[in-house]
Amino acid sequence: MDPVAALKDYVDARDDAMESRLGAKLDRLPSRATIWSAVGVIVGGVFTAVTILLGTVAFGSDRFNGGLSVSPVIAQIQAGQQKVDENQDAKLEMMDRKLDILIERSKGKDTPAPVN
């Protein structure tokens, strides 16, 4: 066989192999139908997520309204606690005045230093 003919056959075979590999790669590229189906999946996922979110918010608003109805009870508890705090403050002020009186009375006397 002629070396030129053998080289030509080799080049032709290599070109055919390259063409078939390129054709296979082109077949794997997404078509319009594939792209539109991917868009459909994305839109469907977003729609599902929004639907779940709206359902959760609708359910949560019902629970939230129930929480608001507890507000008067909390106001009563706060008012009661305020009265307790005022009574404690009055008692502490009275004790503070008594301690001031005792301190004033003890200033005139000689008191020994405390022993540790």
MIDOSE-1310 file (N, C-alpha, C; in nm, 2 decimals, decimal comma, always signed):
residues 116
mdpv	+0,08/-0,12/+0,00/+0,00/+0,00/+0,00/+0,09/+0,12/+0,00; +0,03/+0,22/-0,06/+0,11/+0,35/-0,08/+0,10/+0,42/+0,06; +0,22/+0,48/+0,11/+0,22/+0,55/+0,23/+0,13/+0,67/+0,24; +0,11/+0,73/+0,12/+0,02/+0,85/+0,12/-0,13/+0,80/+0,13
aalk	-0,16/+0,69/+0,07/-0,30/+0,64/+0,08/-0,32/+0,60/+0,23; -0,22/+0,54/+0,29/-0,24/+0,49/+0,43/-0,26/+0,61/+0,52; -0,18/+0,72/+0,50/-0,20/+0,84/+0,58/-0,33/+0,90/+0,55; -0,38/+0,90/+0,43/-0,51/+0,96/+0,40/-0,62/+0,88/+0,47
dyvd	-0,61/+0,74/+0,47/-0,71/+0,66/+0,53/-0,71/+0,69/+0,69; -0,59/+0,70/+0,74/-0,57/+0,74/+0,88/-0,64/+0,87/+0,92; -0,62/+0,97/+0,84/-0,68/+1,10/+0,86/-0,83/+1,09/+0,84; -0,88/+1,02/+0,74/-1,02/+1,01/+0,72/-1,08/+0,94/+0,85
ardd	-1,02/+0,83/+0,89/-1,07/+0,76/+1,01/-1,07/+0,85/+1,13; -0,97/+0,93/+1,15/-0,96/+1,02/+1,26/-1,07/+1,12/+1,25; -1,09/+1,17/+1,13/-1,20/+1,27/+1,12/-1,33/+1,21/+1,14; -1,36/+1,09/+1,10/-1,49/+1,03/+1,13/-1,51/+1,01/+1,28
ames	-1,40/+0,96/+1,35/-1,41/+0,95/+1,49/-1,44/+1,08/+1,56; -1,37/+1,18/+1,52/-1,39/+1,31/+1,58/-1,53/+1,36/+1,55; -1,58/+1,34/+1,43/-1,72/+1,38/+1,39/-1,82/+1,31/+1,48; -1,80/+1,18/+1,50/-1,90/+1,10/+1,58/-1,89/+1,14/+1,72
rlga	-1,78/+1,17/+1,78/-1,77/+1,22/+1,92/-1,84/+1,36/+1,93; -1,81/+1,45/+1,83/-1,88/+1,58/+1,83/-2,03/+1,57/+1,82; -2,07/+1,47/+1,73/-2,22/+1,45/+1,72/-2,28/+1,40/+1,85; -2,21/+1,31/+1,92/-2,26/+1,26/+2,05/-2,27/+1,37/+2,15
kldr	-2,17/+1,46/+2,15/-2,17/+1,57/+2,25/-2,29/+1,67/+2,21; -2,31/+1,69/+2,09/-2,42/+1,78/+2,05/-2,56/+1,72/+2,08; -2,56/+1,59/+2,08/-2,69/+1,52/+2,11/-2,72/+1,54/+2,26; -2,62/+1,55/+2,34/-2,64/+1,57/+2,48/-2,68/+1,71/+2,52
lpsr	-2,66/+1,81/+2,43/-2,70/+1,95/+2,46/-2,85/+1,95/+2,48; -2,90/+2,04/+2,58/-3,04/+2,04/+2,60/-3,12/+2,11/+2,49; -3,23/+2,05/+2,46/-3,32/+2,11/+2,36/-3,41/+2,21/+2,42; -3,49/+2,27/+2,34/-3,59/+2,37/+2,39/-3,69/+2,30/+2,49
atiw	-3,73/+2,18/+2,46/-3,82/+2,11/+2,55/-3,75/+2,08/+2,68; -3,63/+2,05/+2,68/-3,56/+2,02/+2,81/-3,55/+2,15/+2,89; -3,52/+2,26/+2,82/-3,51/+2,39/+2,89/-3,64/+2,43/+2,95; -3,75/+2,42/+2,87/-3,88/+2,46/+2,92/-3,93/+2,37/+3,03
savg	-3,89/+2,24/+3,03/-3,93/+2,15/+3,14/-3,85/+2,19/+3,27; -3,73/+2,24/+3,25/-3,65/+2,29/+3,37/-3,72/+2,41/+3,43; -3,76/+2,50/+3,34/-3,83/+2,62/+3,38/-3,96/+2,59/+3,45; -4,03/+2,49/+3,40/-4,15/+2,44/+3,46/-4,13/+2,39/+3,60
vivg	-4,02/+2,31/+3,62/-3,99/+2,26/+3,75/-3,96/+2,37/+3,85; -3,88/+2,47/+3,80/-3,84/+2,58/+3,89/-3,97/+2,66/+3,93; -4,05/+2,69/+3,83/-4,18/+2,77/+3,86/-4,27/+2,69/+3,96; -4,28/+2,56/+3,93/-4,36/+2,48/+4,02/-4,30/+2,47/+4,16
gvft	-4,17/+2,47/+4,18/-4,11/+2,47/+4,31/-4,14/+2,60/+4,38; -4,12/+2,71/+4,31/-4,15/+2,84/+4,37/-4,30/+2,85/+4,41; -4,39/+2,81/+4,32/-4,53/+2,81/+4,35/-4,56/+2,73/+4,48; -4,50/+2,61/+4,49/-4,52/+2,53/+4,61/-4,47/+2,59/+4,73
avti	-4,35/+2,66/+4,72/-4,29/+2,72/+4,84/-4,38/+2,84/+4,89; -4,43/+2,92/+4,79/-4,52/+3,03/+4,82/-4,65/+2,98/+4,89; -4,70/+2,87/+4,83/-4,83/+2,82/+4,89/-4,81/+2,77/+5,03; -4,70/+2,70/+5,06/-4,67/+2,66/+5,19/-4,65/+2,77/+5,29
llgt	-4,58/+2,88/+5,24/-4,56/+3,00/+5,32/-4,69/+3,07/+5,35; -4,78/+3,08/+5,25/-4,91/+3,14/+5,28/-5,00/+3,06/+5,37; -4,99/+2,93/+5,36/-5,06/+2,84/+5,45/-5,01/+2,85/+5,59; -4,88/+2,86/+5,61/-4,83/+2,88/+5,74/-4,87/+3,01/+5,80
vafg	-4,86/+3,12/+5,72/-4,90/+3,25/+5,77/-5,05/+3,25/+5,81; -5,13/+3,19/+5,73/-5,28/+3,19/+5,76/-5,30/+3,11/+5,89; -5,23/+3,00/+5,91/-5,25/+2,92/+6,03/-5,19/+3,00/+6,15; -5,08/+3,07/+6,13/-5,01/+3,15/+6,23/-5,09/+3,27/+6,27
sdrf	-5,17/+3,33/+6,18/-5,25/+3,45/+6,22/-5,36/+3,41/+6,31; -5,41/+3,29/+6,29/-5,52/+3,24/+6,39/-5,46/+3,22/+6,53; -5,34/+3,17/+6,53/-5,27/+3,15/+6,66/-5,23/+3,28/+6,72; -5,19/+3,38/+6,64/-5,15/+3,51/+6,68/-5,27/+3,58/+6,74
nggl	-5,38/+3,57/+6,68/-5,50/+3,64/+6,74/-5,53/+3,58/+6,88; -5,52/+3,45/+6,89/-5,54/+3,39/+7,02/-5,44/+3,45/+7,13; -5,32/+3,48/+7,08/-5,22/+3,53/+7,18/-5,26/+3,67/+7,22; -5,32/+3,75/+7,13/-5,36/+3,89/+7,16/-5,47/+3,89/+7,26
svsp	-5,55/+3,79/+7,26/-5,66/+3,79/+7,36/-5,61/+3,77/+7,50; -5,49/+3,73/+7,52/-5,43/+3,72/+7,65/-5,38/+3,85/+7,71; -5,38/+3,95/+7,63/-5,32/+4,08/+7,67/-5,39/+4,14/+7,79; -5,52/+4,14/+7,81/-5,58/+4,20/+7,93/-5,54/+4,13/+8,06
viaq	-5,52/+4,00/+8,05/-5,47/+3,92/+8,16/-5,33/+3,96/+8,20; -5,25/+3,98/+8,10/-5,11/+4,02/+8,13/-5,11/+4,16/+8,19; -5,20/+4,25/+8,15/-5,21/+4,38/+8,20/-5,25/+4,38/+8,35; -5,34/+4,29/+8,39/-5,38/+4,27/+8,53/-5,26/+4,22/+8,61
iqag	-5,19/+4,13/+8,56/-5,07/+4,07/+8,63/-4,97/+4,18/+8,65; -4,94/+4,27/+8,55/-4,85/+4,37/+8,56/-4,89/+4,48/+8,66; -5,02/+4,51/+8,67/-5,07/+4,60/+8,77/-5,06/+4,55/+8,91; -5,08/+4,42/+8,93/-5,06/+4,36/+9,06/-4,92/+4,36/+9,10
qqkv	-4,83/+4,33/+9,01/-4,69/+4,33/+9,04/-4,64/+4,48/+9,07; -4,70/+4,57/+9,00/-4,66/+4,71/+9,03/-4,70/+4,75/+9,18; -4,82/+4,70/+9,22/-4,86/+4,73/+9,36/-4,76/+4,66/+9,46; -4,72/+4,54/+9,43/-4,63/+4,47/+9,52/-4,50/+4,54/+9,52
denq	-4,45/+4,59/+9,41/-4,32/+4,67/+9,40/-4,33/+4,80/+9,48; -4,44/+4,86/+9,47/-4,46/+4,99/+9,55/-4,46/+4,96/+9,70; -4,53/+4,86/+9,74/-4,53/+4,82/+9,88/-4,39/+4,79/+9,93; -4,31/+4,71/+9,85/-4,17/+4,68/+9,89/-4,09/+4,81/+9,90
dakl	-4,11/+4,90/+9,80/-4,03/+5,02/+9,80/-4,06/+5,10/+9,93; -4,19/+5,11/+9,97/-4,22/+5,18/+10,09/-4,16/+5,12/+10,21; -4,16/+4,99/+10,22/-4,10/+4,92/+10,33/-3,95/+4,95/+10,34; -3,88/+4,94/+10,22/-3,74/+4,97/+10,21/-3,70/+5,11/+10,25
emmd	-3,79/+5,21/+10,21/-3,76/+5,35/+10,25/-3,78/+5,37/+10,40; -3,88/+5,30/+10,46/-3,90/+5,31/+10,60/-3,78/+5,25/+10,68; -3,73/+5,13/+10,63/-3,61/+5,07/+10,69/-3,49/+5,16/+10,68; -3,47/+5,23/+10,56/-3,36/+5,31/+10,54/-3,37/+5,43/+10,63
rkld	-3,48/+5,49/+10,66/-3,49/+5,60/+10,75/-3,46/+5,56/+10,90; -3,50/+5,44/+10,93/-3,47/+5,39/+11,07/-3,32/+5,36/+11,08; -3,26/+5,31/+10,98/-3,11/+5,29/+10,98/-3,04/+5,43/+10,99; -3,09/+5,53/+10,92/-3,03/+5,66/+10,93/-3,04/+5,72/+11,07
ilie	-3,16/+5,69/+11,14/-3,18/+5,74/+11,28/-3,08/+5,67/+11,37; -3,06/+5,54/+11,35/-2,97/+5,46/+11,43/-2,83/+5,51/+11,41; -2,79/+5,54/+11,29/-2,66/+5,58/+11,26/-2,63/+5,72/+11,33; -2,73/+5,81/+11,32/-2,72/+5,94/+11,38/-2,70/+5,92/+11,54
rskg	-2,78/+5,83/+11,60/-2,77/+5,82/+11,74/-2,64/+5,76/+11,78; -2,58/+5,67/+11,70/-2,46/+5,60/+11,74/-2,33/+5,69/+11,71; -2,35/+5,80/+11,64/-2,23/+5,89/+11,61/-2,18/+5,95/+11,74; -2,26/+5,98/+11,83/-2,22/+6,05/+11,95/-2,15/+5,96/+12,05
kdtp	-2,17/+5,83/+12,04/-2,11/+5,74/+12,13/-1,98/+5,68/+12,08; -1,90/+5,64/+12,17/-1,77/+5,58/+12,13/-1,81/+5,43/+12,12; -1,79/+5,38/+12,00/-1,81/+5,24/+11,97/-1,68/+5,17/+11,94; -1,66/+5,05/+12,00/-1,54/+4,98/+11,97/-1,54/+4,93/+11,82
apvn	-1,42/+4,92/+11,77/-1,40/+4,87/+11,63/-1,45/+4,73/+11,62; -1,52/+4,69/+11,52/-1,56/+4,55/+11,50/-1,45/+4,45/+11,49; -1,46/+4,34/+11,55/-1,36/+4,24/+11,55/-1,40/+4,13/+11,44; -1,30/+4,11/+11,36/-1,32/+4,01/+11,25/-1,30/+3,87/+11,30
